[in-house]
Amino acid sequence: MAHHSFESHGLPVRLSSVFHGVSGISRRMIASWRRHRTERALEGLPFDTLKDIGFPSADTFEAKAACDAGISTR
């Protein structure tokens, strides 16, 4: 007679851990797809709209990168 340890909902512990792993993977896949969709939507917005919602301009990024590298931009 084989002895299995059971959790409160009646599934063997190993089977339960498999379900937990699969559900974790599916949650990460869904979150990744949502981030991808959001990034694509933001890429399609005009520059002025991006500025209005708080995204810094590309010039700001270039100036900061040059400053961090010790390079003068002017």
Summary of the structure (lengths in Angstrom):
residues: 74
radius of gyration: 24.5
end to end distance: 81.2
largest distance: 81.2
contacts: 125
relative contact order: 0.06
helix: 66%
strand: 3%
